[in-house]
Amino acid sequence: MAYTIPEGKTAAELEAELRTVFADYPEYHDPQFGPGTFEAMVEKFANDDFYKLHLVAKAFLVTCKPKGTSRPGM
């Protein structure tokens, strides 16, 4: 998947983009290959600039944080 610009996207648009990657690649959703959860994939992307969607994941986590918390409410 190509890099996309997260600015101006809603939380739903960011989530849809990330969920597409999660569904399309077994290394993210199949427990045989790793944690197998959407949340784990998003955290991995957000914390590792290697992944092309790291800015999308970071923006998604910021938009999903309930006010007054440090963790996203997924």
PDB file of N, CA, C, O and CB in Angstrom:
ATOM      1  N   MET A   1       0.851  -1.181   0.000  1.00  0.00           N
ATOM      2  CA  MET A   1       0.000   0.000   0.000  1.00  0.00           C
ATOM      3  C   MET A   1       0.888   1.233   0.000  1.00  0.00           C
ATOM      4  O   MET A   1       1.905   1.285   0.692  1.00  0.00           O
ATOM      5  CB  MET A   1      -0.964   0.004   1.223  1.00  0.00           C
ATOM      6  N   ALA A   2       0.500   2.197  -0.764  1.00  0.00           N
ATOM      7  CA  ALA A   2       1.276   3.433  -0.871  1.00  0.00           C
ATOM      8  C   ALA A   2       1.062   4.308   0.365  1.00  0.00           C
ATOM      9  O   ALA A   2       0.048   4.215   1.057  1.00  0.00           O
ATOM     10  CB  ALA A   2       0.888   4.209  -2.150  1.00  0.00           C
ATOM     11  N   TYR A   3       2.046   5.150   0.608  1.00  0.00           N
ATOM     12  CA  TYR A   3       1.952   6.119   1.686  1.00  0.00           C
ATOM     13  C   TYR A   3       0.822   7.094   1.395  1.00  0.00           C
ATOM     14  O   TYR A   3       0.652   7.521   0.253  1.00  0.00           O
ATOM     15  CB  TYR A   3       3.286   6.869   1.870  1.00  0.00           C
ATOM     16  N   THR A   4       0.057   7.446   2.402  1.00  0.00           N
ATOM     17  CA  THR A   4      -1.004   8.432   2.227  1.00  0.00           C
ATOM     18  C   THR A   4      -0.836   9.536   3.262  1.00  0.00           C
ATOM     19  O   THR A   4      -0.214   9.335   4.305  1.00  0.00           O
ATOM     20  CB  THR A   4      -2.404   7.773   2.347  1.00  0.00           C
ATOM     21  N   ILE A   5      -1.383  10.675   2.969  1.00  0.00           N
ATOM     22  CA  ILE A   5      -1.346  11.829   3.863  1.00  0.00           C
ATOM     23  C   ILE A   5      -2.544  11.749   4.812  1.00  0.00           C
ATOM     24  O   ILE A   5      -3.685  11.704   4.352  1.00  0.00           O
ATOM     25  CB  ILE A   5      -1.356  13.172   3.053  1.00  0.00           C
ATOM     26  N   PRO A   6      -2.305  11.730   6.124  1.00  0.00           N
ATOM     27  CA  PRO A   6      -3.426  11.604   7.061  1.00  0.00           C
ATOM     28  C   PRO A   6      -4.159  12.917   7.339  1.00  0.00           C
ATOM     29  O   PRO A   6      -5.307  12.900   7.783  1.00  0.00           O
ATOM     30  CB  PRO A   6      -2.930  11.042   8.355  1.00  0.00           C
ATOM     31  N   GLU A   7      -3.504  14.060   7.080  1.00  0.00           N
ATOM     32  CA  GLU A   7      -4.118  15.349   7.381  1.00  0.00           C
ATOM     33  C   GLU A   7      -5.448  15.509   6.652  1.00  0.00           C
ATOM     34  O   GLU A   7      -5.575  15.219   5.462  1.00  0.00           O
ATOM     35  CB  GLU A   7      -3.172  16.489   7.006  1.00  0.00           C
ATOM     36  N   GLY A   8      -6.428  15.982   7.411  1.00  0.00           N
ATOM     37  CA  GLY A   8      -7.742  16.229   6.841  1.00  0.00           C
ATOM     38  C   GLY A   8      -8.659  15.025   6.803  1.00  0.00           C
ATOM     39  O   GLY A   8      -9.825  15.151   6.428  1.00  0.00           O
ATOM     40  N   LYS A   9      -8.156  13.856   7.184  1.00  0.00           N
ATOM     41  CA  LYS A   9      -8.993  12.655   7.179  1.00  0.00           C
ATOM     42  C   LYS A   9      -9.685  12.502   8.527  1.00  0.00           C
ATOM     43  O   LYS A   9      -9.138  12.854   9.573  1.00  0.00           O
ATOM     44  CB  LYS A   9      -8.150  11.396   6.857  1.00  0.00           C
ATOM     45  N   THR A  10     -10.892  11.971   8.475  1.00  0.00           N
ATOM     46  CA  THR A  10     -11.628  11.700   9.709  1.00  0.00           C
ATOM     47  C   THR A  10     -11.090  10.416  10.339  1.00  0.00           C
ATOM     48  O   THR A  10     -10.371   9.651   9.697  1.00  0.00           O
ATOM     49  CB  THR A  10     -13.161  11.581   9.433  1.00  0.00           C
ATOM     50  N   ALA A  11     -11.445  10.196  11.593  1.00  0.00           N
ATOM     51  CA  ALA A  11     -11.047   8.956  12.269  1.00  0.00           C
ATOM     52  C   ALA A  11     -11.573   7.748  11.501  1.00  0.00           C
ATOM     53  O   ALA A  11     -10.890   6.729  11.404  1.00  0.00           O
ATOM     54  CB  ALA A  11     -11.567   8.934  13.728  1.00  0.00           C
ATOM     55  N   ALA A  12     -12.771   7.854  10.960  1.00  0.00           N
ATOM     56  CA  ALA A  12     -13.359   6.736  10.204  1.00  0.00           C
ATOM     57  C   ALA A  12     -12.561   6.445   8.930  1.00  0.00           C
ATOM     58  O   ALA A  12     -12.370   5.283   8.569  1.00  0.00           O
ATOM     59  CB  ALA A  12     -14.825   7.047   9.845  1.00  0.00           C
ATOM     60  N   GLU A  13     -12.101   7.489   8.256  1.00  0.00           N
ATOM     61  CA  GLU A  13     -11.295   7.297   7.048  1.00  0.00           C
ATOM     62  C   GLU A  13      -9.941   6.671   7.378  1.00  0.00           C
ATOM     63  O   GLU A  13      -9.471   5.782   6.668  1.00  0.00           O
ATOM     64  CB  GLU A  13     -11.092   8.634   6.326  1.00  0.00           C
ATOM     65  N   LEU A  14      -9.324   7.137   8.451  1.00  0.00           N
ATOM     66  CA  LEU A  14      -8.046   6.567   8.875  1.00  0.00           C
ATOM     67  C   LEU A  14      -8.221   5.097   9.255  1.00  0.00           C
ATOM     68  O   LEU A  14      -7.420   4.244   8.871  1.00  0.00           O
ATOM     69  CB  LEU A  14      -7.462   7.364  10.064  1.00  0.00           C
ATOM     70  N   GLU A  15      -9.277   4.817  10.013  1.00  0.00           N
ATOM     71  CA  GLU A  15      -9.537   3.435  10.430  1.00  0.00           C
ATOM     72  C   GLU A  15      -9.801   2.545   9.224  1.00  0.00           C
ATOM     73  O   GLU A  15      -9.306   1.419   9.171  1.00  0.00           O
ATOM     74  CB  GLU A  15     -10.729   3.378  11.397  1.00  0.00           C
ATOM     75  N   ALA A  16     -10.569   3.025   8.262  1.00  0.00           N
ATOM     76  CA  ALA A  16     -10.875   2.226   7.065  1.00  0.00           C
ATOM     77  C   ALA A  16      -9.596   1.872   6.316  1.00  0.00           C
ATOM     78  O   ALA A  16      -9.432   0.740   5.859  1.00  0.00           O
ATOM     79  CB  ALA A  16     -11.842   2.988   6.132  1.00  0.00           C
ATOM     80  N   GLU A  17      -8.703   2.829   6.192  1.00  0.00           N
ATOM     81  CA  GLU A  17      -7.443   2.577   5.502  1.00  0.00           C
ATOM     82  C   GLU A  17      -6.620   1.521   6.237  1.00  0.00           C
ATOM     83  O   GLU A  17      -6.063   0.615   5.616  1.00  0.00           O
ATOM     84  CB  GLU A  17      -6.638   3.876   5.368  1.00  0.00           C
ATOM     85  N   LEU A  18      -6.550   1.643   7.546  1.00  0.00           N
ATOM     86  CA  LEU A  18      -5.786   0.681   8.343  1.00  0.00           C
ATOM     87  C   LEU A  18      -6.453  -0.694   8.344  1.00  0.00           C
ATOM     88  O   LEU A  18      -5.766  -1.714   8.282  1.00  0.00           O
ATOM     89  CB  LEU A  18      -5.629   1.189   9.781  1.00  0.00           C
ATOM     90  N   ARG A  19      -7.774  -0.731   8.413  1.00  0.00           N
ATOM     91  CA  ARG A  19      -8.483  -2.023   8.407  1.00  0.00           C
ATOM     92  C   ARG A  19      -8.326  -2.748   7.080  1.00  0.00           C
ATOM     93  O   ARG A  19      -8.319  -3.978   7.044  1.00  0.00           O
ATOM     94  CB  ARG A  19      -9.968  -1.815   8.704  1.00  0.00           C
ATOM     95  N   THR A  20      -8.201  -2.000   5.988  1.00  0.00           N
ATOM     96  CA  THR A  20      -7.962  -2.611   4.687  1.00  0.00           C
ATOM     97  C   THR A  20      -6.626  -3.347   4.698  1.00  0.00           C
ATOM     98  O   THR A  20      -6.533  -4.484   4.234  1.00  0.00           O
ATOM     99  CB  THR A  20      -7.987  -1.546   3.567  1.00  0.00           C
ATOM    100  N   VAL A  21      -5.607  -2.704   5.221  1.00  0.00           N
ATOM    101  CA  VAL A  21      -4.291  -3.346   5.330  1.00  0.00           C
ATOM    102  C   VAL A  21      -4.385  -4.570   6.227  1.00  0.00           C
ATOM    103  O   VAL A  21      -3.847  -5.627   5.896  1.00  0.00           O
ATOM    104  CB  VAL A  21      -3.235  -2.354   5.882  1.00  0.00           C
ATOM    105  N   PHE A  22      -5.067  -4.433   7.362  1.00  0.00           N
ATOM    106  CA  PHE A  22      -5.220  -5.539   8.304  1.00  0.00           C
ATOM    107  C   PHE A  22      -5.878  -6.742   7.625  1.00  0.00           C
ATOM    108  O   PHE A  22      -5.444  -7.878   7.818  1.00  0.00           O
ATOM    109  CB  PHE A  22      -6.048  -5.095   9.524  1.00  0.00           C
ATOM    110  N   ALA A  23      -6.907  -6.500   6.844  1.00  0.00           N
ATOM    111  CA  ALA A  23      -7.635  -7.587   6.177  1.00  0.00           C
ATOM    112  C   ALA A  23      -6.853  -8.188   5.013  1.00  0.00           C
ATOM    113  O   ALA A  23      -6.944  -9.389   4.757  1.00  0.00           O
ATOM    114  CB  ALA A  23      -8.976  -7.081   5.678  1.00  0.00           C
ATOM    115  N   ASP A  24      -6.092  -7.365   4.314  1.00  0.00           N
ATOM    116  CA  ASP A  24      -5.412  -7.813   3.092  1.00  0.00           C
ATOM    117  C   ASP A  24      -4.109  -8.571   3.324  1.00  0.00           C
ATOM    118  O   ASP A  24      -3.651  -9.292   2.437  1.00  0.00           O
ATOM    119  CB  ASP A  24      -5.130  -6.637   2.232  1.00  0.00           C
ATOM    120  N   TYR A  25      -3.515  -8.420   4.486  1.00  0.00           N
ATOM    121  CA  TYR A  25      -2.204  -9.023   4.729  1.00  0.00           C
ATOM    122  C   TYR A  25      -2.260  -9.979   5.914  1.00  0.00           C
ATOM    123  O   TYR A  25      -2.452  -9.540   7.047  1.00  0.00           O
ATOM    124  CB  TYR A  25      -1.149  -7.936   4.977  1.00  0.00           C
ATOM    125  N   PRO A  26      -2.094 -11.290   5.673  1.00  0.00           N
ATOM    126  CA  PRO A  26      -2.195 -12.270   6.755  1.00  0.00           C
ATOM    127  C   PRO A  26      -1.164 -12.057   7.859  1.00  0.00           C
ATOM    128  O   PRO A  26      -1.396 -12.451   9.002  1.00  0.00           O
ATOM    129  CB  PRO A  26      -2.047 -13.657   6.197  1.00  0.00           C
ATOM    130  N   GLU A  27      -0.035 -11.443   7.537  1.00  0.00           N
ATOM    131  CA  GLU A  27       0.963 -11.236   8.591  1.00  0.00           C
ATOM    132  C   GLU A  27       0.456 -10.297   9.689  1.00  0.00           C
ATOM    133  O   GLU A  27       1.066 -10.207  10.754  1.00  0.00           O
ATOM    134  CB  GLU A  27       2.248 -10.675   7.990  1.00  0.00           C
ATOM    135  N   TYR A  28      -0.646  -9.606   9.440  1.00  0.00           N
ATOM    136  CA  TYR A  28      -1.226  -8.737  10.467  1.00  0.00           C
ATOM    137  C   TYR A  28      -2.453  -9.339  11.131  1.00  0.00           C
ATOM    138  O   TYR A  28      -2.680  -9.094  12.316  1.00  0.00           O
ATOM    139  CB  TYR A  28      -1.589  -7.410   9.867  1.00  0.00           C
ATOM    140  N   HIS A  29      -3.256 -10.124  10.405  1.00  0.00           N
ATOM    141  CA  HIS A  29      -4.495 -10.628  11.007  1.00  0.00           C
ATOM    142  C   HIS A  29      -4.467 -12.103  11.385  1.00  0.00           C
ATOM    143  O   HIS A  29      -5.336 -12.555  12.131  1.00  0.00           O
ATOM    144  CB  HIS A  29      -5.621 -10.399  10.072  1.00  0.00           C
ATOM    145  N   ASP A  30      -3.515 -12.850  10.903  1.00  0.00           N
ATOM    146  CA  ASP A  30      -3.468 -14.278  11.207  1.00  0.00           C
ATOM    147  C   ASP A  30      -2.610 -14.522  12.453  1.00  0.00           C
ATOM    148  O   ASP A  30      -1.418 -14.218  12.449  1.00  0.00           O
ATOM    149  CB  ASP A  30      -2.910 -15.075   9.999  1.00  0.00           C
ATOM    150  N   PRO A  31      -3.200 -15.062  13.507  1.00  0.00           N
ATOM    151  CA  PRO A  31      -2.451 -15.299  14.743  1.00  0.00           C
ATOM    152  C   PRO A  31      -1.232 -16.209  14.568  1.00  0.00           C
ATOM    153  O   PRO A  31      -0.346 -16.211  15.423  1.00  0.00           O
ATOM    154  CB  PRO A  31      -3.365 -15.896  15.768  1.00  0.00           C
ATOM    155  N   GLN A  32      -1.168 -16.981  13.478  1.00  0.00           N
ATOM    156  CA  GLN A  32      -0.001 -17.818  13.220  1.00  0.00           C
ATOM    157  C   GLN A  32       1.247 -16.967  12.964  1.00  0.00           C
ATOM    158  O   GLN A  32       2.369 -17.406  13.214  1.00  0.00           O
ATOM    159  CB  GLN A  32      -0.264 -18.739  12.025  1.00  0.00           C
ATOM    160  N   PHE A  33       1.037 -15.756  12.466  1.00  0.00           N
ATOM    161  CA  PHE A  33       2.157 -14.897  12.079  1.00  0.00           C
ATOM    162  C   PHE A  33       2.477 -13.806  13.099  1.00  0.00           C
ATOM    163  O   PHE A  33       3.526 -13.169  12.998  1.00  0.00           O
ATOM    164  CB  PHE A  33       1.864 -14.262  10.756  1.00  0.00           C
ATOM    165  N   GLY A  34       1.622 -13.580  14.055  1.00  0.00           N
ATOM    166  CA  GLY A  34       1.854 -12.516  15.027  1.00  0.00           C
ATOM    167  C   GLY A  34       0.670 -12.366  15.952  1.00  0.00           C
ATOM    168  O   GLY A  34      -0.117 -13.298  16.113  1.00  0.00           O
ATOM    169  N   PRO A  35       0.534 -11.182  16.573  1.00  0.00           N
ATOM    170  CA  PRO A  35      -0.540 -10.969  17.545  1.00  0.00           C
ATOM    171  C   PRO A  35      -1.944 -11.145  16.974  1.00  0.00           C
ATOM    172  O   PRO A  35      -2.851 -11.567  17.692  1.00  0.00           O
ATOM    173  CB  PRO A  35      -0.419  -9.600  18.122  1.00  0.00           C
ATOM    174  N   GLY A  36      -2.135 -10.831  15.705  1.00  0.00           N
ATOM    175  CA  GLY A  36      -3.419 -11.082  15.061  1.00  0.00           C
ATOM    176  C   GLY A  36      -4.545 -10.149  15.440  1.00  0.00           C
ATOM    177  O   GLY A  36      -5.708 -10.476  15.203  1.00  0.00           O
ATOM    178  N   THR A  37      -4.240  -8.985  16.027  1.00  0.00           N
ATOM    179  CA  THR A  37      -5.298  -8.038  16.356  1.00  0.00           C
ATOM    180  C   THR A  37      -5.059  -6.718  15.640  1.00  0.00           C
ATOM    181  O   THR A  37      -3.921  -6.328  15.381  1.00  0.00           O
ATOM    182  CB  THR A  37      -5.380  -7.819  17.876  1.00  0.00           C
ATOM    183  N   PHE A  38      -6.141  -6.050  15.330  1.00  0.00           N
ATOM    184  CA  PHE A  38      -6.068  -4.746  14.678  1.00  0.00           C
ATOM    185  C   PHE A  38      -5.299  -3.758  15.549  1.00  0.00           C
ATOM    186  O   PHE A  38      -4.451  -3.011  15.060  1.00  0.00           O
ATOM    187  CB  PHE A  38      -7.480  -4.210  14.379  1.00  0.00           C
ATOM    188  N   GLU A  39      -5.601  -3.764  16.833  1.00  0.00           N
ATOM    189  CA  GLU A  39      -4.955  -2.836  17.759  1.00  0.00           C
ATOM    190  C   GLU A  39      -3.442  -3.034  17.798  1.00  0.00           C
ATOM    191  O   GLU A  39      -2.688  -2.061  17.833  1.00  0.00           O
ATOM    192  CB  GLU A  39      -5.533  -3.005  19.156  1.00  0.00           C
ATOM    193  N   ALA A  40      -2.999  -4.285  17.791  1.00  0.00           N
ATOM    194  CA  ALA A  40      -1.563  -4.571  17.806  1.00  0.00           C
ATOM    195  C   ALA A  40      -0.896  -4.075  16.530  1.00  0.00           C
ATOM    196  O   ALA A  40       0.216  -3.549  16.574  1.00  0.00           O
ATOM    197  CB  ALA A  40      -1.316  -6.073  17.978  1.00  0.00           C
ATOM    198  N   MET A  41      -1.566  -4.240  15.399  1.00  0.00           N
ATOM    199  CA  MET A  41      -1.011  -3.767  14.142  1.00  0.00           C
ATOM    200  C   MET A  41      -0.879  -2.245  14.145  1.00  0.00           C
ATOM    201  O   MET A  41       0.150  -1.709  13.733  1.00  0.00           O
ATOM    202  CB  MET A  41      -1.882  -4.224  12.971  1.00  0.00           C
ATOM    203  N   VAL A  42      -1.911  -1.555  14.605  1.00  0.00           N
ATOM    204  CA  VAL A  42      -1.880  -0.095  14.633  1.00  0.00           C
ATOM    205  C   VAL A  42      -0.755   0.392  15.534  1.00  0.00           C
ATOM    206  O   VAL A  42      -0.023   1.312  15.170  1.00  0.00           O
ATOM    207  CB  VAL A  42      -3.231   0.468  15.110  1.00  0.00           C
ATOM    208  N   GLU A  43      -0.610  -0.214  16.703  1.00  0.00           N
ATOM    209  CA  GLU A  43       0.475   0.162  17.626  1.00  0.00           C
ATOM    210  C   GLU A  43       1.839  -0.069  16.975  1.00  0.00           C
ATOM    211  O   GLU A  43       2.738   0.765  17.089  1.00  0.00           O
ATOM    212  CB  GLU A  43       0.372  -0.645  18.946  1.00  0.00           C
ATOM    213  N   LYS A  44       1.984  -1.198  16.298  1.00  0.00           N
ATOM    214  CA  LYS A  44       3.247  -1.509  15.638  1.00  0.00           C
ATOM    215  C   LYS A  44       3.562  -0.472  14.568  1.00  0.00           C
ATOM    216  O   LYS A  44       4.687   0.020  14.492  1.00  0.00           O
ATOM    217  CB  LYS A  44       3.202  -2.913  15.022  1.00  0.00           C
ATOM    218  N   PHE A  45       2.584  -0.143  13.752  1.00  0.00           N
ATOM    219  CA  PHE A  45       2.776   0.861  12.704  1.00  0.00           C
ATOM    220  C   PHE A  45       3.134   2.220  13.312  1.00  0.00           C
ATOM    221  O   PHE A  45       4.056   2.888  12.845  1.00  0.00           O
ATOM    222  CB  PHE A  45       1.507   0.982  11.838  1.00  0.00           C
ATOM    223  N   ALA A  46       2.411   2.619  14.339  1.00  0.00           N
ATOM    224  CA  ALA A  46       2.602   3.942  14.932  1.00  0.00           C
ATOM    225  C   ALA A  46       3.967   4.090  15.588  1.00  0.00           C
ATOM    226  O   ALA A  46       4.514   5.191  15.651  1.00  0.00           O
ATOM    227  CB  ALA A  46       1.518   4.215  15.951  1.00  0.00           C
ATOM    228  N   ASN A  47       4.513   2.989  16.073  1.00  0.00           N
ATOM    229  CA  ASN A  47       5.783   3.040  16.797  1.00  0.00           C
ATOM    230  C   ASN A  47       7.000   2.721  15.945  1.00  0.00           C
ATOM    231  O   ASN A  47       8.128   2.781  16.434  1.00  0.00           O
ATOM    232  CB  ASN A  47       5.737   2.097  17.941  1.00  0.00           C
ATOM    233  N   ASP A  48       6.792   2.386  14.690  1.00  0.00           N
ATOM    234  CA  ASP A  48       7.909   2.005  13.839  1.00  0.00           C
ATOM    235  C   ASP A  48       7.807   2.728  12.501  1.00  0.00           C
ATOM    236  O   ASP A  48       6.940   2.417  11.684  1.00  0.00           O
ATOM    237  CB  ASP A  48       7.943   0.475  13.631  1.00  0.00           C
ATOM    238  N   ASP A  49       8.686   3.685  12.284  1.00  0.00           N
ATOM    239  CA  ASP A  49       8.653   4.480  11.057  1.00  0.00           C
ATOM    240  C   ASP A  49       8.945   3.670   9.795  1.00  0.00           C
ATOM    241  O   ASP A  49       8.827   4.199   8.690  1.00  0.00           O
ATOM    242  CB  ASP A  49       9.639   5.602  11.163  1.00  0.00           C
ATOM    243  N   PHE A  50       9.317   2.423   9.934  1.00  0.00           N
ATOM    244  CA  PHE A  50       9.559   1.552   8.787  1.00  0.00           C
ATOM    245  C   PHE A  50       8.282   1.357   7.970  1.00  0.00           C
ATOM    246  O   PHE A  50       8.331   1.269   6.743  1.00  0.00           O
ATOM    247  CB  PHE A  50      10.104   0.194   9.252  1.00  0.00           C
ATOM    248  N   TYR A  51       7.149   1.289   8.652  1.00  0.00           N
ATOM    249  CA  TYR A  51       5.882   1.015   7.978  1.00  0.00           C
ATOM    250  C   TYR A  51       5.390   2.263   7.261  1.00  0.00           C
ATOM    251  O   TYR A  51       5.401   3.353   7.832  1.00  0.00           O
ATOM    252  CB  TYR A  51       4.824   0.519   8.982  1.00  0.00           C
ATOM    253  N   LYS A  52       4.960   2.109   6.020  1.00  0.00           N
ATOM    254  CA  LYS A  52       4.553   3.248   5.198  1.00  0.00           C
ATOM    255  C   LYS A  52       3.331   3.970   5.760  1.00  0.00           C
ATOM    256  O   LYS A  52       3.104   5.138   5.445  1.00  0.00           O
ATOM    257  CB  LYS A  52       4.264   2.787   3.787  1.00  0.00           C
ATOM    258  N   LEU A  53       2.562   3.301   6.571  1.00  0.00           N
ATOM    259  CA  LEU A  53       1.358   3.924   7.127  1.00  0.00           C
ATOM    260  C   LEU A  53       1.564   4.432   8.552  1.00  0.00           C
ATOM    261  O   LEU A  53       0.592   4.627   9.282  1.00  0.00           O
ATOM    262  CB  LEU A  53       0.211   2.936   7.102  1.00  0.00           C
ATOM    263  N   HIS A  54       2.806   4.647   8.954  1.00  0.00           N
ATOM    264  CA  HIS A  54       3.029   5.045  10.345  1.00  0.00           C
ATOM    265  C   HIS A  54       2.374   6.376  10.683  1.00  0.00           C
ATOM    266  O   HIS A  54       1.897   6.551  11.805  1.00  0.00           O
ATOM    267  CB  HIS A  54       4.509   5.127  10.628  1.00  0.00           C
ATOM    268  N   LEU A  55       2.336   7.319   9.745  1.00  0.00           N
ATOM    269  CA  LEU A  55       1.674   8.593  10.028  1.00  0.00           C
ATOM    270  C   LEU A  55       0.159   8.429  10.117  1.00  0.00           C
ATOM    271  O   LEU A  55      -0.494   9.100  10.916  1.00  0.00           O
ATOM    272  CB  LEU A  55       2.024   9.620   8.954  1.00  0.00           C
ATOM    273  N   VAL A  56      -0.393   7.548   9.307  1.00  0.00           N
ATOM    274  CA  VAL A  56      -1.824   7.254   9.367  1.00  0.00           C
ATOM    275  C   VAL A  56      -2.156   6.614  10.713  1.00  0.00           C
ATOM    276  O   VAL A  56      -3.138   6.986  11.355  1.00  0.00           O
ATOM    277  CB  VAL A  56      -2.249   6.322   8.197  1.00  0.00           C
ATOM    278  N   ALA A  57      -1.341   5.656  11.140  1.00  0.00           N
ATOM    279  CA  ALA A  57      -1.575   4.985  12.421  1.00  0.00           C
ATOM    280  C   ALA A  57      -1.460   5.972  13.575  1.00  0.00           C
ATOM    281  O   ALA A  57      -2.281   5.951  14.492  1.00  0.00           O
ATOM    282  CB  ALA A  57      -0.581   3.826  12.614  1.00  0.00           C
ATOM    283  N   LYS A  58      -0.451   6.835  13.538  1.00  0.00           N
ATOM    284  CA  LYS A  58      -0.291   7.837  14.602  1.00  0.00           C
ATOM    285  C   LYS A  58      -1.491   8.769  14.645  1.00  0.00           C
ATOM    286  O   LYS A  58      -2.005   9.066  15.724  1.00  0.00           O
ATOM    287  CB  LYS A  58       1.002   8.649  14.395  1.00  0.00           C
ATOM    288  N   ALA A  59      -1.944   9.234  13.490  1.00  0.00           N
ATOM    289  CA  ALA A  59      -3.102  10.128  13.431  1.00  0.00           C
ATOM    290  C   ALA A  59      -4.351   9.423  13.936  1.00  0.00           C
ATOM    291  O   ALA A  59      -5.162  10.025  14.640  1.00  0.00           O
ATOM    292  CB  ALA A  59      -3.323  10.634  11.999  1.00  0.00           C
ATOM    293  N   PHE A  60      -4.514   8.154  13.582  1.00  0.00           N
ATOM    294  CA  PHE A  60      -5.664   7.384  14.048  1.00  0.00           C
ATOM    295  C   PHE A  60      -5.662   7.263  15.569  1.00  0.00           C
ATOM    296  O   PHE A  60      -6.698   7.448  16.207  1.00  0.00           O
ATOM    297  CB  PHE A  60      -5.668   5.993  13.410  1.00  0.00           C
ATOM    298  N   LEU A  61      -4.509   6.954  16.149  1.00  0.00           N
ATOM    299  CA  LEU A  61      -4.429   6.829  17.600  1.00  0.00           C
ATOM    300  C   LEU A  61      -4.748   8.147  18.291  1.00  0.00           C
ATOM    301  O   LEU A  61      -5.409   8.155  19.329  1.00  0.00           O
ATOM    302  CB  LEU A  61      -3.046   6.346  18.014  1.00  0.00           C
ATOM    303  N   VAL A  62      -4.297   9.239  17.740  1.00  0.00           N
ATOM    304  CA  VAL A  62      -4.583  10.554  18.323  1.00  0.00           C
ATOM    305  C   VAL A  62      -6.073  10.862  18.239  1.00  0.00           C
ATOM    306  O   VAL A  62      -6.646  11.377  19.199  1.00  0.00           O
ATOM    307  CB  VAL A  62      -3.771  11.654  17.610  1.00  0.00           C
ATOM    308  N   THR A  63      -6.707  10.559  17.116  1.00  0.00           N
ATOM    309  CA  THR A  63      -8.132  10.874  16.958  1.00  0.00           C
ATOM    310  C   THR A  63      -9.019   9.972  17.805  1.00  0.00           C
ATOM    311  O   THR A  63     -10.158  10.329  18.106  1.00  0.00           O
ATOM    312  CB  THR A  63      -8.534  10.755  15.498  1.00  0.00           C
ATOM    313  N   CYS A  64      -8.508   8.806  18.192  1.00  0.00           N
ATOM    314  CA  CYS A  64      -9.320   7.854  18.957  1.00  0.00           C
ATOM    315  C   CYS A  64      -9.138   7.976  20.468  1.00  0.00           C
ATOM    316  O   CYS A  64      -9.827   7.296  21.229  1.00  0.00           O
ATOM    317  CB  CYS A  64      -8.987   6.451  18.531  1.00  0.00           C
ATOM    318  N   LYS A  65      -8.226   8.828  20.907  1.00  0.00           N
ATOM    319  CA  LYS A  65      -7.989   8.969  22.341  1.00  0.00           C
ATOM    320  C   LYS A  65      -9.173   9.674  22.999  1.00  0.00           C
ATOM    321  O   LYS A  65      -9.547  10.772  22.588  1.00  0.00           O
ATOM    322  CB  LYS A  65      -6.680   9.748  22.604  1.00  0.00           C
ATOM    323  N   PRO A  66      -9.757   9.057  24.005  1.00  0.00           N
ATOM    324  CA  PRO A  66     -10.757   9.792  24.786  1.00  0.00           C
ATOM    325  C   PRO A  66     -10.039  10.933  25.507  1.00  0.00           C
ATOM    326  O   PRO A  66      -8.888  10.783  25.917  1.00  0.00           O
ATOM    327  CB  PRO A  66     -11.502   8.846  25.812  1.00  0.00           C
ATOM    328  N   LYS A  67     -10.701  12.047  25.659  1.00  0.00           N
ATOM    329  CA  LYS A  67     -10.093  13.189  26.335  1.00  0.00           C
ATOM    330  C   LYS A  67      -9.654  12.805  27.754  1.00  0.00           C
ATOM    331  O   LYS A  67     -10.393  12.150  28.489  1.00  0.00           O
ATOM    332  CB  LYS A  67     -11.081  14.375  26.380  1.00  0.00           C
ATOM    333  N   GLY A  68      -8.450  13.220  28.118  1.00  0.00           N
ATOM    334  CA  GLY A  68      -7.950  12.966  29.463  1.00  0.00           C
ATOM    335  C   GLY A  68      -7.284  11.610  29.638  1.00  0.00           C
ATOM    336  O   GLY A  68      -6.987  11.217  30.766  1.00  0.00           O
ATOM    337  N   THR A  69      -7.038  10.871  28.527  1.00  0.00           N
ATOM    338  CA  THR A  69      -6.375   9.576  28.641  1.00  0.00           C
ATOM    339  C   THR A  69      -5.132   9.570  27.784  1.00  0.00           C
ATOM    340  O   THR A  69      -4.960  10.413  26.903  1.00  0.00           O
ATOM    341  CB  THR A  69      -7.317   8.431  28.234  1.00  0.00           C
ATOM    342  N   SER A  70      -4.274   8.616  28.049  1.00  0.00           N
ATOM    343  CA  SER A  70      -3.062   8.499  27.233  1.00  0.00           C
ATOM    344  C   SER A  70      -3.146   7.332  26.260  1.00  0.00           C
ATOM    345  O   SER A  70      -2.239   7.168  25.444  1.00  0.00           O
ATOM    346  CB  SER A  70      -1.839   8.338  28.125  1.00  0.00           C
ATOM    347  N   ARG A  71      -4.173   6.529  26.308  1.00  0.00           N
ATOM    348  CA  ARG A  71      -4.339   5.382  25.414  1.00  0.00           C
ATOM    349  C   ARG A  71      -5.559   5.585  24.539  1.00  0.00           C
ATOM    350  O   ARG A  71      -6.531   6.213  24.958  1.00  0.00           O
ATOM    351  CB  ARG A  71      -4.463   4.070  26.214  1.00  0.00           C
ATOM    352  N   PRO A  72      -5.512   5.055  23.322  1.00  0.00           N
ATOM    353  CA  PRO A  72      -6.672   5.175  22.447  1.00  0.00           C
ATOM    354  C   PRO A  72      -7.827   4.306  22.943  1.00  0.00           C
ATOM    355  O   PRO A  72      -7.606   3.260  23.554  1.00  0.00           O
ATOM    356  CB  PRO A  72      -6.298   4.789  21.013  1.00  0.00           C
ATOM    357  N   GLY A  73      -9.026   4.732  22.683  1.00  0.00           N
ATOM    358  CA  GLY A  73     -10.197   3.939  23.057  1.00  0.00           C
ATOM    359  C   GLY A  73     -10.692   3.150  21.873  1.00  0.00           C
ATOM    360  O   GLY A  73     -11.636   3.568  21.203  1.00  0.00           O
ATOM    361  N   MET A  74     -10.076   2.017  21.599  1.00  0.00           N
ATOM    362  CA  MET A  74     -10.469   1.217  20.434  1.00  0.00           C
ATOM    363  C   MET A  74     -11.368   0.117  20.854  1.00  0.00           C
ATOM    364  O   MET A  74     -11.811  -0.671  20.019  1.00  0.00           O
ATOM    365  CB  MET A  74      -9.265   0.651  19.713  1.00  0.00           C
TER     366      MET A  74
END
